[in-house]
């Protein structure tokens, strides 16, 4: 499907963290922004991706099976907070947030040999 991220395989972060961001990142304000229909109001200045503001989060834009093959339905339009997350070792070092999310869904942390 056009616009999907073909690099994702894990999806742990998308099913572990609340994805909140500044309201002006939404497409009703910023052209090419996060589709507003996939968001909920968190506060007067923050939105949250639907599905992530609950005890067992899973982003509504996440498609597929965790730990196997997943895609982000809005990859080119994802919020900045998602753009700031990186797989462990993709920048030559472990990433604590990645490892924590992977362990939370029953996956081992990535090893240094991992190539993103």
N, C-alpha and C positions, 0 to 999 in steps of 0.2 A: 504494500500500500504506500502511496506517495507520502512523504513526510515522516514516515516511521524511522526510528533509529535502528539501523541494522547492527550496531555494535553491542547492544545490551545482551547479556545472557543471564544475569543474576536477578536483578530487580529488588534486591534486599532493601536498599535505601528507600525505594518507592513503597515498600510495605512495612516500614519500620518508623519512619519519621513523619511528623506533621510538617506539611509543606505550606508554610505561611509566607506571605510576601506583601509588599506595598501595593495598594489598590491601583495605582497608576500603571502597573504592568499589565492590566487586563485589556483585552482588545476593544472594549467599549470606550476606552480612553486613548490607548496607544495602538496604532495600526500595526498588525502583526504580533500583538501581545497574546497573553494567555486567554484562551476562549472563556469568556465570563460565565457561560453556562456550565462550565466544569468547576466553578468556584462557589464558595460560601463566604459570607461576611464573618470575620473573626472579631474585628473591632472597628472603630470608626475610620481607621487608616490601614487596616490589614485584611487581606483576603486569605483563604486557605483552599487548597485543592480539595474538592469533594472526596470523601472517603478517608482523608488523612487525619481528621480531627476526632478520632475515636480510639477506644482502647486497643483495638486490633486494626491498625491503619492499613489501607491499601489505596493508593492513588487511583482515581477513576480513569486516568489516562493510561494506566498500566494494562497491557494486554499480554496474555500468555501465562506460562507456568513458571513460578519462581524457581530459580536455581537451574533452569533448563534453557528456555528461550523465551525472552520477553521483548516487547517493543513499547516505546512511548508513542502514543497516538498523536501527541502534540510536540514532538521533539524540537522542531525548529522554533516553536512558540512557547517553550517551557519557561518557567520563571527563573530569575537569576539564581535563586537559592539552589535550584537543581543544576544549573550550569556550574556552580561552584563545587559540587561534589565530584570526587574522582575515585576511581577504583584504586585500591592499594597497589603500589608499585608502578602505576602508570606514569608517575613522575619520578621514579627511582627510589621511592621510600614508601613505607607502610602508611596507610591512612586509617586513623583511629575510628572515624565515623563509618567507613566502609566495613572494617573488621567487626565492629560492634553490631552493625545491621546484619551482616552475614551470620554471625553467631546466633543472633536472635531468631533467625528462621531455620537454624539447624545446619548451616553451612560452615565449613572451616574457613578461617581467614586465608586470604590469598598469600601465596609464597612469592619470594623475590623473583623467581623465574617467570612469573606471570607476565605476559605481554598483552597489553590492552589493545 
